[in-house]
Amino acid sequence: MQRLIQIRTYQLAPGTLLTFHRAFVDAAVPLLRAAGHDVVSFGPSLHKEDAYYLIRAYDDLADLNAQQDAFYGSPEWRQGPREAVLAVIQQYLDAVLWLSPEAINDLRRRNAGAAGTPG
């Protein structure tokens, strides 16, 4: 069964990648996972110094919207890492597309190290 993936790319303020990454690893991703989001991969982009990405998988567009509305409206997010994360984002862009479970697992496997500390 195909799943809908969302690829979110962030353009960060210059020099803030390490701060953003630490807030993402320590707070944002654990909250996303605790809220039931399937976080496929995340980390610094390989193409640009102050760029970052997040890939999540959903059952369909309704599932994406419901999960994100619940998460981004939650007190855990709003009173947690929200300010630290948003403070350094200049802009973000989303793309959604259908992928097979095999392709999603390949993304997980090939990008497992991407969530490591940026260099």
VMD Tcl script that draws the C-alpha trace (Angstrom):
set ca {
  {0.00 0.00 0.00}
  {1.39 3.38 -1.01}
  {1.97 6.05 1.62}
  {2.06 9.78 1.25}
  {5.36 11.34 2.20}
  {5.95 14.96 2.98}
  {9.38 16.40 2.34}
  {9.84 19.66 4.21}
  {12.93 21.70 3.51}
  {14.03 24.57 5.73}
  {16.18 27.55 4.87}
  {17.81 28.56 8.14}
  {19.35 31.85 9.19}
  {23.09 31.84 8.48}
  {25.14 30.18 11.19}
  {22.19 28.58 13.02}
  {22.38 25.02 11.72}
  {23.90 23.55 14.90}
  {21.36 25.30 17.15}
  {18.47 24.16 14.96}
  {19.78 20.61 14.73}
  {20.17 20.32 18.51}
  {16.61 21.59 19.12}
  {15.33 19.20 16.44}
  {17.15 16.12 17.77}
  {16.61 16.80 21.47}
  {13.03 18.05 21.42}
  {11.12 18.33 18.13}
  {11.66 14.83 16.72}
  {10.94 13.04 20.03}
  {7.69 15.03 20.31}
  {6.73 14.22 16.72}
  {7.34 10.53 17.27}
  {5.48 10.53 20.61}
  {2.51 12.12 18.80}
  {2.50 9.25 16.28}
  {4.24 10.87 13.31}
  {6.27 8.49 11.15}
  {9.54 10.43 10.92}
  {11.36 8.81 8.01}
  {14.49 10.95 7.95}
  {15.79 14.39 8.91}
  {19.02 16.28 9.01}
  {21.24 18.85 7.35}
  {20.91 18.98 3.60}
  {23.94 17.93 1.59}
  {23.52 20.72 -0.96}
  {23.47 23.91 1.06}
  {25.16 25.04 4.27}
  {22.08 26.44 6.05}
  {19.46 24.01 4.74}
  {17.73 21.19 6.61}
  {15.07 18.62 5.76}
  {12.38 16.54 7.42}
  {10.63 13.60 5.74}
  {7.45 12.15 7.27}
  {5.08 9.43 6.01}
  {1.28 9.42 6.28}
  {-1.61 7.23 5.15}
  {-3.08 9.98 2.96}
  {-3.61 13.75 2.82}
  {-6.39 13.64 5.43}
  {-4.05 11.79 7.81}
  {-1.27 14.34 7.17}
  {-3.59 17.27 7.89}
  {-5.13 15.69 11.00}
  {-1.78 14.70 12.52}
  {-0.15 18.02 11.80}
  {-3.11 20.07 13.04}
  {-3.12 18.10 16.28}
  {0.65 18.31 16.74}
  {1.21 21.97 15.88}
  {-1.77 22.98 18.01}
  {-0.66 20.93 21.01}
  {0.60 22.47 24.26}
  {3.62 20.13 24.10}
  {4.75 21.83 20.88}
  {3.58 25.36 21.64}
  {5.06 25.44 25.14}
  {8.03 23.25 24.21}
  {10.58 23.63 21.40}
  {8.39 25.73 19.08}
  {10.10 29.08 19.75}
  {13.64 27.69 19.51}
  {12.85 25.93 16.24}
  {10.90 28.75 14.58}
  {13.40 31.44 15.62}
  {15.99 30.32 13.08}
  {13.76 29.31 10.13}
  {13.78 31.90 7.36}
  {11.41 29.88 5.18}
  {10.25 26.36 4.50}
  {8.74 24.49 1.60}
  {6.71 21.28 1.52}
  {6.31 18.71 -1.22}
  {4.10 15.63 -0.94}
  {4.19 12.50 -3.07}
  {3.20 8.85 -2.98}
  {5.82 6.19 -2.33}
  {5.80 2.46 -1.77}
  {6.71 1.08 1.68}
  {9.91 -0.31 0.10}
  {10.93 3.14 -1.15}
  {10.19 4.69 2.25}
  {12.28 2.04 3.99}
  {15.07 2.71 1.50}
  {14.93 6.41 2.43}
  {15.20 5.46 6.11}
  {18.13 3.13 5.52}
  {20.13 5.33 3.15}
  {19.71 8.45 5.27}
  {20.03 7.00 8.76}
  {23.30 8.84 9.33}
  {21.87 12.14 8.12}
  {20.45 12.87 11.56}
  {23.96 12.92 13.04}
  {25.73 16.06 14.13}
  {26.34 18.44 11.24}
  {29.93 18.97 10.37}
}
mol new
graphics top color blue
foreach p $ca { graphics top sphere $p radius 0.5 }
foreach p [lrange $ca 0 end-1] q [lrange $ca 1 end] { graphics top cylinder $p $q radius 0.2 }
display resetview
